[in-house]
Amino acid sequence: MRLVVKAFSEACITTGTLILLFVVYVLHWTGVQAGAATDGQLDTLQRQWAGQDVPARQPAAGPPPPKPYEDGKGLAVMYVPRFGKDWEWPVLEGTRTATLKKGLGHYTPTARLGERGNFAVAGHRRTHGDPFKDVPRLRPGDAIVLTDGTTWFTYRVDTKPYRTVPTDIGVIDPVPRASGYAGPGRYLTLTTCEPEWGSSHRLIVWAHLDATRPVTAGRPEALDS
Amino acid sequence: MYGWIWRHLPGNAWVKALTSLVLALAVVYVLFQYVFPWAEPLLPFNDVTVDGQ
């Protein structure tokens, strides 16, 4: 009898410790790892961009076709003034679980940054650095600024966060369903989970491309407002 | 279980304590490095995409 009680209490202590450790892992450690991973991604992008020469003028034959995005590699950096001045996240190609641990993920089938169509990006709302924690605070008119190393793209939010179901893939269509956009354009879609710690729904925000400027012309005003 | 491990560790109490500490750290390392990253996607925090699945 004593042995059974002892074994049971040891099992309880072990389970409790395991759960505690797991909570520490999810709430704290994934954030630490995401911080290190995104710093690495931002560094890689900065070095890559520093190495390439920004074309001062387009050649007469038109710009060369852009390099296709590489799965899991960084392609842009996103800034959202509403989320704070220090909010700076790399956007990587693809939305696989491993990719989303290192930054935001661009839906591969959707348009390239700044192109006609819909540039759709997914990000964690909680855990792994909480990048999209404040998505519900976005309001129409808010700026979402991205750079690919040669151009600044300023998008403006058009809708309040829209709640939908996970299977609603129409929200990342070139002309997103339920967005209110009537025709083709240069759109941006953010997707994250809803409710905050759950997975029953998704939260969607749409924006349209408002302005572009070459990086040589300096930071867009939207970043400092 | 813990009593059994303690009795079967070699050396005096100090060596046993040190070995236990190293063992505990090793377990935590394995959990954080392999077990938790495997278990976490099974929880709902990772579902942030619309994918029709």
Interface residues (C-beta under 8 A of the other chain):
Chain A: K6 A7 E10 T14 L18 L21 F22 Y25 V26 W29 T30 T95 T97 L100 G105 Y107 A122 G123 H124 R125 R126 T127 H128 F132 T164 P166 T167 D168 I169 V171 I172 T191 T192 C193 W197 G198 S199 S200 R202 I204
Chain B: M1 Y2 G3 V28 L31 F32 F36 A39 E40 P41 L43 P44 F45 N46 D47 V48 T49 V50 D51 G52 Q53
